[in-house]
Amino acid sequence: MSEKWAVRKRPARLERRIEFTDYEETREFLDRAADLAERQGYYPDMSFGRTHVSISLLPKEEGAEVDDELMRYAELMDALLPADHQDN
């Protein structure tokens, strides 16, 4: 999992903001993220603008803590990024 993910306590979650160079890159990432969500059966909270995406990954069960499963999903999200954006 990228060090760009922040662990938050209340409520427990992982957060990350990713900057893109243009809307096309943003849209391509969102499409890949939607495919991942369908495959994994987990739908993160996401908001976006023309050149950024903000992601919050919350545990599936309310009140649960950030666990290995959630961190693994963050790694899968990181893998969706082009190589030149891995550290954004």
C-alpha positions in Angstrom: 0.0 0.0 0.0 1.3 3.4 -1.0 2.4 5.7 1.8 0.0 8.2 0.3 -2.9 6.6 2.0 -3.7 8.2 5.3 -5.2 6.1 8.2 -8.0 7.9 9.9 -9.6 6.9 13.2 -13.1 8.4 13.4 -14.6 6.7 11.6 -11.9 4.2 10.8 -10.9 4.5 7.1 -8.1 4.9 4.6 -8.0 8.1 2.5 -6.1 9.2 -0.5 -6.3 12.0 -3.1 -4.8 11.4 -6.5 -3.9 14.2 -9.0 -4.1 13.6 -12.7 -2.9 15.8 -15.6 -6.2 15.9 -17.4 -9.8 14.7 -17.4 -9.0 11.8 -19.7 -6.6 10.3 -17.2 -9.1 10.9 -14.4 -11.8 9.2 -16.3 -9.6 6.2 -17.3 -8.8 5.7 -13.6 -12.4 5.9 -12.6 -13.3 3.3 -15.2 -10.6 0.9 -13.8 -11.8 1.6 -10.3 -15.4 0.8 -11.2 -14.2 -2.5 -12.7 -12.3 -3.3 -9.6 -15.3 -2.5 -7.4 -17.4 -4.9 -9.4 -14.9 -7.7 -9.2 -14.2 -7.3 -5.5 -17.8 -6.5 -4.4 -16.6 -3.5 -2.5 -17.5 0.0 -3.4 -15.3 2.8 -2.0 -16.5 6.3 -1.4 -15.1 8.4 -4.2 -15.4 12.0 -5.3 -13.7 13.6 -8.2 -13.0 16.8 -10.2 -11.6 17.3 -13.6 -8.0 16.4 -12.5 -8.3 14.6 -9.2 -10.0 11.8 -7.3 -10.5 11.5 -3.6 -11.0 8.0 -2.2 -12.2 6.8 1.2 -12.0 3.1 2.0 -14.2 2.2 5.0 -14.4 -1.2 6.6 -17.4 -3.3 5.4 -18.8 -3.5 8.9 -19.7 -0.4 10.8 -17.4 0.2 13.8 -14.6 -2.1 12.5 -11.0 -1.0 12.3 -8.8 -0.6 9.3 -7.6 -4.2 8.7 -5.4 -6.2 6.2 -8.4 -6.6 3.9 -8.8 -2.9 3.6 -5.1 -2.3 3.1 -5.1 -5.0 0.4 -7.9 -3.1 -1.4 -5.8 0.1 -1.2 -2.9 -1.8 -2.9 -5.3 -2.9 -5.6 -6.4 0.7 -6.1 -2.7 1.8 -6.3 -2.1 -0.8 -9.0 -4.7 0.9 -11.2 -2.5 3.9 -11.5 -0.1 4.4 -14.4 3.5 4.0 -13.4 4.2 7.7 -13.5 1.4 8.3 -11.0 2.3 5.7 -8.4 3.6 8.3 -6.1 0.9 11.0 -6.6 
